[in-house]
Amino acid sequence: MPRPTTAQLAYGSCTVILSTLAMLLLSQTSSGVGIAVIALSALALGLLVALTVPLPKPAPGAAARRPRSSVAALAPAPSAVESEAVREPVHEPTGS
């Protein structure tokens, strides 16, 4: 999973703070259970907002540069000799 961007962190944090404040003021609750429910619902709302913020579009040509997986990073890269051997055409003997 990619790391969250600055915009995602900012929108999510602001959503949690403002929605908690608004729900506490509107509900006028003073019980511990009510405050816990409001805090948990504000966290869920902040997480939803942070995950739905559009991600920046990748730069042109970035699709060709894919990050290597951990398995691929451990495997040795094929050498030039091996890759040339794979590219050689197969010559079948002719029946003359």
Sequence and secondary structure as in RCSB ss.txt:
>XXXX:A:sequence
MPRPTTAQLAYGSCTVILSTLAMLLLSQTSSGVGIAVIALSALALGLLVALTVPLPKPAPGAAARRPRSSVAALA
PAPSAVESEAVREPVHEPTGS
>XXXX:A:secstr
     HHHHHHHHHHHHHHHHHHHHHH   SHHHHHHHHHHHHHHHHHHHHHS      TTTTTS    HHHHHS
    HHHHHHHHS        
